């Protein structure tokens, strides 16, 4: 505006609501046109970025180990297999419990754990070799036990704790129950008549027996009866005598 206050130029202007001014028809029409243009819906952009689609398909072929000539149907089929694997066969009907990257990482961790516990030939032997060694040890153990039983029986025969008639019985007992044979021989007192001369080489003045001498059994046999608490008849039965 000038010094007299007359407006010489209009820098800014605005219309709010409906101004109470005359001669504003042209302005109102222009404003309505602008408003209509702003409220007109813009058409959606349905254009497809072909380069992006090609890149995605190429990456999927690589990820699924498909040839470069694989079609979209081939890719969809392989993707469905991956979906079934991740969802345990439930498909996309339920939310995935883990993503593809999570599954791959879990598999990688599991493989690393199994690799750290890999079979070490230096720490293990073949089952066939183990069984052969076990059979050999059992055979040697049985042989050692037989030798031990034979030695024990021979010692008992020598000092009179066993009679020749009981030799087979003692060996059979020792091979099946070595502890029982050992206990029996420990509790059995040697029979002096079977190991040495009780008279020291001199003719005994008299023979004293706890049981009367019978024609069928000699003095040594009756001594055995006394030692084992057997009657002469029982001993004769064991010896196969009539």
C-alpha positions as MATLAB code, in Angstrom:
seq = 'XXXXXXXXXXXXXXXXXXXXXXXXXXXXXXXXXXXXXXXXXXXXXXXXXXXXXXXXXXXXXXXXXXXXXXXXXXXXXXXXXXXXXXXXXXXXXXXXXXXXXXXXXXXXXXXXXXXXXXXXXXXXXXXXXXXXXXXXXXXXXXXXXXXXXXXXXXXXXXXXXXXXXXXXXXXXXXXXXXXXXXXXXXXXXXXXXXXXXXXXXXXXXXXXXXXXXXXXXXXXXXXXXXXXXXXXXXXXXXXXXX';
ca = [
       0.000    0.000    0.000;
       1.080    3.572   -0.546;
       1.422    6.504    1.846;
      -2.232    7.267    1.494;
      -3.118    3.649    2.530;
      -4.297    2.452   -0.839;
      -3.597   -1.229   -1.609;
      -1.155   -1.457   -4.433;
      -0.420   -5.216   -4.436;
      -1.931   -8.416   -2.922;
       0.728  -10.784   -1.758;
      -1.381  -13.580   -0.225;
      -5.053  -14.433   -0.161;
      -7.216  -17.247    1.116;
     -10.871  -18.159    1.181;
     -12.431  -19.893    4.177;
     -15.924  -21.279    4.109;
     -18.130  -18.990    2.006;
     -16.987  -15.341    2.031;
     -19.695  -12.679    2.091;
     -18.338  -10.950   -0.972;
     -19.967  -10.047   -4.254;
     -18.542  -11.016   -7.618;
     -16.882  -14.208   -6.317;
     -18.599  -16.683   -8.666;
     -15.516  -17.218  -10.795;
     -13.363  -17.720   -7.696;
     -15.819  -20.203   -6.185;
     -15.958  -22.174   -9.430;
     -12.187  -22.374   -9.586;
     -12.000  -23.500   -5.956;
     -14.647  -26.177   -6.528;
     -12.728  -27.482   -9.529;
      -9.558  -27.785   -7.485;
     -11.396  -29.571   -4.681;
     -13.019  -32.006   -7.095;
      -9.650  -32.802   -8.596;
      -8.206  -33.559   -5.169;
     -11.089  -35.868   -4.217;
     -11.046  -37.833   -7.465;
      -9.577  -41.342   -6.720;
      -6.364  -41.976   -8.519;
      -6.188  -45.194  -10.566;
      -4.079  -47.913   -8.933;
      -0.764  -48.655  -10.481;
      -0.950  -52.290  -11.585;
       2.242  -52.159  -13.494;
       4.699  -54.999  -12.732;
       8.407  -54.563  -12.468;
       9.536  -57.285  -14.838;
      13.149  -57.000  -13.787;
      12.240  -57.522  -10.128;
      10.141  -60.603  -10.964;
      12.969  -62.090  -13.009;
      15.399  -61.525  -10.156;
      13.052  -63.150   -7.629;
      12.522  -66.205   -9.828;
      16.251  -66.532  -10.408;
      16.939  -66.411   -6.667;
      14.249  -68.999   -5.987;
      15.704  -71.353   -8.596;
      19.102  -71.030   -6.948;
      17.720  -71.521   -3.432;
      15.705  -74.583   -4.446;
      18.553  -76.008   -6.550;
      16.481  -75.892   -9.715;
      17.840  -75.476  -13.223;
      17.660  -72.099  -14.914;
      14.969  -73.499  -17.207;
      12.618  -74.355  -14.318;
       9.147  -72.918  -14.756;
       7.053  -71.125  -12.175;
       5.122  -74.373  -11.643;
       8.372  -76.159  -10.842;
       9.251  -73.438   -8.360;
       5.804  -73.617   -6.731;
       6.102  -77.397   -6.355;
       9.475  -77.129   -4.621;
       8.241  -74.300   -2.415;
       5.316  -76.478   -1.330;
       7.761  -79.190   -0.287;
       9.628  -76.648    1.820;
       6.366  -75.467    3.372;
       5.381  -79.043    4.241;
       8.786  -79.611    5.831;
       8.655  -76.463    7.943;
       5.002  -76.942    8.984;
       5.292  -80.711    9.564;
       2.789  -81.375    6.819;
       0.192  -78.846    8.034;
       0.770  -76.468    5.144;
      -0.115  -72.797    5.341;
      -3.355  -73.402    7.255;
      -1.547  -72.670   10.511;
       1.118  -70.142   11.361;
       4.665  -71.392   10.906;
       6.427  -72.241   14.161;
       9.770  -71.328   12.622;
      11.067  -69.749    9.466;
      13.251  -71.296    6.814;
      16.349  -69.588    8.187;
      15.551  -70.856   11.701;
      15.166  -74.397   10.385;
      18.443  -74.230    8.494;
      20.259  -72.847   11.536;
      18.829  -75.606   13.756;
      19.921  -78.242   11.269;
      23.392  -76.711   11.113;
      23.686  -76.759   14.910;
      22.523  -80.368   15.074;
      25.016  -81.445   12.426;
      27.835  -79.713   14.281;
      26.825  -81.452   17.507;
      26.707  -84.852   15.830;
      30.047  -84.217   14.156;
      31.653  -83.536   17.524;
      30.387  -86.938   18.678;
      31.419  -88.762   15.529;
      32.446  -92.399   15.646;
      36.090  -92.782   16.615;
      37.573  -96.130   15.474;
      40.343  -95.754   18.043;
      37.803  -95.865   20.888;
      35.560  -98.658   19.642;
      35.991 -102.168   18.296;
      33.840 -104.053   15.785;
      31.101 -106.128   17.377;
      32.444 -109.277   15.735;
      35.874 -108.714   17.256;
      34.348 -108.012   20.658;
      32.272 -111.198   20.561;
      35.296 -113.235   19.499;
      37.358 -111.806   22.358;
      34.539 -112.441   24.812;
      34.232 -116.066   23.681;
      37.990 -116.512   24.035;
      37.962 -115.055   27.546;
      35.063 -117.299   28.550;
      36.905 -120.331   27.207;
      40.074 -119.419   29.081;
      38.087 -118.731   32.234;
      36.408 -122.130   32.027;
      39.741 -123.821   31.375;
      41.283 -122.051   34.362;
      38.352 -123.053   36.545;
      38.633 -126.699   35.454;
      42.345 -126.662   36.264;
      41.641 -125.064   39.624;
      38.973 -127.645   40.435;
      41.253 -130.514   39.423;
      44.062 -129.166   41.616;
      41.716 -128.734   44.566;
      40.274 -132.228   44.168;
      43.712 -133.803   43.859;
      44.844 -132.045   47.033;
      41.747 -133.281   48.854;
      42.376 -136.820   47.596;
      45.950 -136.635   48.820;
      45.150 -135.535   52.371;
      42.116 -137.741   52.781;
      39.350 -135.155   52.604;
      38.014 -136.982   49.547;
      37.971 -140.621   48.567;
      38.451 -141.834   45.004;
      34.776 -142.748   44.902;
      33.862 -139.078   45.412;
      36.321 -137.684   42.868;
      33.877 -137.378   39.945;
      31.206 -135.924   42.193;
      33.601 -133.315   43.570;
      34.781 -132.301   40.086;
      31.216 -131.957   38.827;
      30.296 -129.835   41.847;
      33.353 -127.627   41.431;
      32.628 -126.927   37.766;
      29.062 -125.883   38.489;
      29.523 -124.315   41.925;
      33.145 -123.782   42.846;
      32.247 -121.956   46.064;
      30.186 -124.916   47.293;
      33.073 -127.330   46.709;
      35.506 -125.020   48.484;
      33.174 -124.668   51.463;
      32.672 -128.431   51.654;
      36.392 -129.176   51.625;
      37.106 -126.465   54.208;
      34.651 -128.085   56.608;
      35.853 -131.643   55.945;
      38.583 -133.011   58.196;
      41.290 -135.104   56.545;
      41.064 -138.854   57.156;
      44.438 -139.914   58.483;
      43.904 -143.496   57.376;
      43.784 -142.320   53.763;
      46.910 -140.168   53.875;
      49.330 -141.927   56.227;
      49.694 -144.799   58.640;
      48.036 -143.898   61.922;
      50.334 -146.312   63.803;
      53.459 -144.604   62.515;
      54.559 -147.817   60.835;
      53.960 -150.007   63.890;
      51.328 -152.666   64.232;
      48.392 -151.124   66.112;
      47.504 -152.709   69.419;
      43.813 -152.560   68.710;
      41.405 -151.077   66.234;
      38.724 -148.846   67.672;
      35.774 -147.999   65.436;
      32.590 -146.182   66.193;
      30.701 -148.770   64.127;
      31.145 -152.529   63.979;
      33.309 -153.859   61.153;
      31.309 -155.573   58.452;
      32.564 -158.159   55.999;
      31.615 -155.980   53.052;
      33.505 -152.789   54.079;
      37.103 -152.500   55.170;
      38.504 -150.253   57.873;
      39.059 -147.289   55.541;
      35.513 -147.473   54.234;
      34.107 -147.495   57.741;
      36.286 -144.504   58.579;
      34.692 -142.688   55.671;
      31.261 -143.539   57.075;
      32.271 -142.048   60.389;
      33.693 -138.914   58.756;
      30.619 -138.186   56.629;
      27.989 -139.480   59.020;
      26.912 -142.283   56.687;
      25.744 -145.744   57.502;
      27.627 -148.661   55.886;
      24.496 -149.472   53.868;
      24.314 -145.938   52.441;
      27.987 -146.022   51.499;
      27.572 -149.375   49.799;
      24.697 -147.958   47.770;
      26.820 -144.985   46.676;
      29.686 -147.281   45.756;
      27.351 -149.477   43.744;
      27.842 -152.491   45.959;
      25.067 -154.986   46.622;
];
